[in-house]
Amino acid sequence: MSVPSEPELLEALLRRRFSCRAFRPEPVPRPVIERILDMAQRTASWTNSQPWQVELLGGAALERFRAALHAHAASGATPTPDIPFPREYRGVYRDRRRETGFGLYAALGIARDDQAARARQALENYRFFGAPHLALVTTDEALGTYGAIDCGGYVSTFMLTAEALGVASIAQAAIAGHAGFVRAQLGLPADRQLVCGIAFGFADPAHPANAFRTGRAGLDQAVTWHEDQSGSP
């Protein structure tokens, strides 16, 4: 039997990773979490600034935070993101967003016009879909957009490493929508901007939400080639 090449292994991880929306309750062993964190530290960053700082919650601390954030969000609290959310989803971006939402609702048996069920599902973001662990990724306010971009790279590395170690995950922008509340709950300094959360643990394979998968655009939709007549870039 041939051994997969490194590109083949990476491609397999990229294709296998998905946004997990239902976790089993048992915790991930501490050495596995530390390995994920250690490997995520290899993420490239602007001038090697490594702007990410991670607040890692589990056990009783996570349960307190889960209950508090869910109650806060369910109360209809006004979002207070540190990094502004998209001004508008238009064109193909709107289409992809709708396709993802409708696909998830269909997997869960939620009708498109069932606003109450959709609202209940949205609030599951603040229960972290039952995950036993939550990583909150922050950046230094002074680093601006580039610090946030670097943190995005960190999130991707974290999730791919987790997948390689058999751990499911989901990046959660919804948590960043309540950055002020999160900062107060955890005592974070004012100059730490909340980029997103990463809920992680072992996936519940029987849950219908975890049967849903998103698609990806083809290269013809994402890449514009600029070449000379010889065909070289």
Number of C-alpha atoms within 10 A of each C-alpha: 3 4 7 10 9 9 9 11 12 14 11 13 17 14 8 12 20 19 19 27 25 25 25 16 14 11 16 16 9 9 9 14 18 11 15 21 18 12 15 20 15 12 17 15 19 12 6 9 12 18 22 25 16 16 13 16 18 16 10 10 10 18 16 13 19 20 12 17 22 17 15 15 20 14 9 8 11 10 16 15 20 18 17 9 13 6 6 8 12 10 8 10 11 12 11 17 13 13 14 16 13 15 18 21 19 15 15 18 12 17 12 13 8 10 11 10 16 16 11 11 16 14 18 14 21 22 19 28 18 21 27 22 24 24 21 21 25 24 24 18 17 11 15 12 12 15 22 23 17 21 24 19 15 24 23 14 20 25 26 24 21 25 19 18 13 15 20 25 27 23 23 20 16 19 24 25 22 20 21 17 20 19 15 11 13 10 9 15 10 11 12 19 27 29 25 24 23 22 28 30 26 22 21 17 13 10 16 15 20 19 14 18 16 12 8 9 8 8 8 8 9 8 8 8 8 8 9 8 6 6 8 7 8
